C-alpha cells in the first residue's frame, strides 16, 4: 500500500474532563465499599477508576486516516474514488447535520465533544450511503488530504 503525499491521521481522543469523571467514578465506588473496610475501599477506588478509564479510552480511540487511495474512518474503509466533494462544517452546521438535516442512511463517525466536522458526498452509485459525516478537529486538513489522495489516485 502506497502512502499519499499528504497523509492524514487523527485520533478522536476523549476530552480531559472525561478522565476526571473516571476518577470520580472510582471515588464513588470507594465510598460505596467504605463500610466493608479499607482494603475493599481501595479496591473500589482502583477498580472503578480503571473500568471508567477503559470505557473513556476505548470510546476515544477511533481514528480517521487517509492512506494511499483509501479513507479509513473507524472500521469503515472507503476508496477515495467513491467519494465526492468534502464540505467543512462549522460547529453550527455540524450540529444541524447531526440533528434535523441528518439522513438515516448516512455514515456517521460522531463524537459529540468535537464541535467541527467534515461532510463528504459518496458518489458510488452502488452504495446507498449518501454522505459521510466525520467528526474531526481539523476538517480543512482532512479535506485537503482527501483532495490530494483523489488527485493522486486519478
C-alpha positions as CSV (number, residue, x, y, z in Angstrom):
1,X,0.0,0.0,0.0
2,X,1.4,3.4,-1.0
3,X,1.1,6.4,1.3
4,X,-0.4,9.6,-0.2
5,X,1.8,12.7,-0.4
6,X,-0.3,14.4,2.3
7,X,-1.0,11.6,4.8
8,X,-3.6,12.4,7.4
9,X,-4.2,10.6,10.7
10,X,-6.3,11.8,13.7
11,X,-7.3,10.0,16.8
12,X,-10.6,11.3,18.3
13,X,-9.4,11.2,21.9
14,X,-11.8,11.8,24.7
15,X,-11.6,15.2,26.4
16,X,-9.6,15.7,29.6
17,X,-12.8,16.2,31.7
18,X,-13.7,12.5,30.9
19,X,-10.6,11.4,32.7
20,X,-11.6,13.4,35.8
21,X,-15.0,11.8,35.6
22,X,-13.3,8.4,35.5
23,X,-11.6,9.3,38.8
24,X,-14.9,10.4,40.3
25,X,-16.4,7.1,39.3
26,X,-13.6,5.4,41.2
27,X,-14.3,7.6,44.2
28,X,-18.0,6.7,44.2
29,X,-17.1,3.0,44.1
30,X,-14.7,3.6,47.0
31,X,-17.5,5.3,49.0
32,X,-19.9,2.5,48.3
33,X,-17.3,0.0,49.6
34,X,-16.2,2.1,52.6
35,X,-18.4,0.2,55.1
36,X,-16.6,-3.0,54.3
37,X,-13.2,-1.7,55.3
38,X,-10.1,0.0,53.9
39,X,-8.9,-2.7,51.5
40,X,-12.3,-3.0,49.7
41,X,-12.5,0.8,49.6
42,X,-9.1,1.0,47.9
43,X,-10.1,-1.9,45.6
44,X,-13.2,0.1,44.6
45,X,-11.2,3.2,44.0
46,X,-8.7,1.5,41.8
47,X,-11.2,-0.8,40.1
48,X,-13.8,1.8,39.5
49,X,-11.3,4.3,38.1
50,X,-9.7,1.7,35.9
51,X,-13.1,0.5,34.5
52,X,-14.2,4.0,33.7
53,X,-10.9,4.9,32.2
54,X,-11.1,1.8,29.9
55,X,-14.5,2.9,28.7
56,X,-13.3,6.5,28.1
57,X,-10.2,5.3,26.3
58,X,-12.0,2.9,24.0
59,X,-14.6,5.4,23.0
60,X,-11.8,7.9,22.2
61,X,-9.6,5.5,20.4
62,X,-11.3,5.7,17.0
63,X,-9.1,7.0,14.2
64,X,-9.6,8.8,10.9
65,X,-6.8,8.2,8.3
66,X,-6.2,8.8,4.7
67,X,-3.8,6.1,3.5
68,X,-3.0,5.6,-0.2
69,X,-6.2,5.7,-2.1
70,X,-8.5,5.0,0.9
71,X,-10.2,6.8,3.7
72,X,-10.3,4.8,6.9
73,X,-12.8,6.2,9.4
74,X,-13.2,3.9,12.4
75,X,-13.9,0.5,11.0
76,X,-15.1,1.8,7.6
77,X,-12.7,1.7,4.7
78,X,-13.8,3.7,1.6
79,X,-11.8,4.2,-1.6
80,X,-11.4,7.9,-2.4
81,X,-12.6,7.3,-5.9
82,X,-16.0,6.6,-4.5
83,X,-16.1,10.0,-2.7
84,X,-17.2,13.3,-4.0
85,X,-16.7,16.8,-2.6
86,X,-15.9,17.4,1.0
87,X,-17.7,20.2,2.9
88,X,-16.1,21.7,6.0
89,X,-18.7,22.2,8.7
90,X,-18.6,24.9,11.3
91,X,-19.9,24.0,14.8
92,X,-23.4,25.3,13.9
93,X,-23.5,23.5,10.6
94,X,-22.2,20.3,12.2
95,X,-24.9,20.4,14.8
96,X,-27.5,20.8,12.1
97,X,-26.2,17.9,10.0
98,X,-26.2,15.6,13.0
99,X,-29.7,16.5,14.1
100,X,-32.5,17.8,11.8
101,X,-30.6,17.7,8.4
102,X,-29.3,14.1,9.1
103,X,-30.1,11.3,6.7
104,X,-30.7,7.9,8.3
105,X,-28.7,6.2,5.5
106,X,-25.5,8.3,6.1
107,X,-22.4,7.0,7.8
108,X,-21.8,9.0,10.9
109,X,-18.5,8.9,12.8
110,X,-19.8,11.1,15.5
111,X,-18.1,12.4,18.6
112,X,-20.3,15.0,20.3
113,X,-17.3,16.5,22.2
114,X,-15.8,17.6,18.8
115,X,-17.6,20.6,17.5
116,X,-16.4,20.6,13.9
117,X,-16.9,18.0,11.2
118,X,-16.5,17.2,7.6
119,X,-19.3,16.0,5.3
120,X,-18.2,14.0,2.3
121,X,-20.5,13.0,-0.5
122,X,-20.5,9.4,-1.6
123,X,-20.6,9.2,-5.4
124,X,-20.6,5.4,-5.8
125,X,-24.0,4.5,-7.5
126,X,-24.0,1.1,-5.9
127,X,-23.6,2.5,-2.4
128,X,-26.9,3.6,-0.7
129,X,-24.9,5.8,1.7
130,X,-25.5,9.5,0.6
131,X,-22.6,11.0,2.6
132,X,-20.1,10.5,5.4
133,X,-20.3,12.7,8.5
134,X,-16.9,12.7,10.2
135,X,-16.3,14.5,13.4
136,X,-12.8,16.0,13.2
137,X,-10.8,18.6,15.0
138,X,-9.0,19.6,11.7
139,X,-11.6,19.4,8.9
140,X,-9.6,21.6,6.5
141,X,-6.6,19.3,6.7
142,X,-8.8,16.2,6.2
143,X,-10.5,17.8,3.2
144,X,-7.1,18.7,1.7
145,X,-5.8,15.1,2.3
146,X,-8.8,13.6,0.6
147,X,-8.4,16.0,-2.4
148,X,-4.8,15.1,-2.7
149,X,-5.5,11.4,-2.5
150,X,-8.2,11.6,-5.1
151,X,-5.8,13.5,-7.5
152,X,-3.1,11.0,-6.9
153,X,-5.4,8.0,-7.5
154,X,-6.7,9.5,-10.7
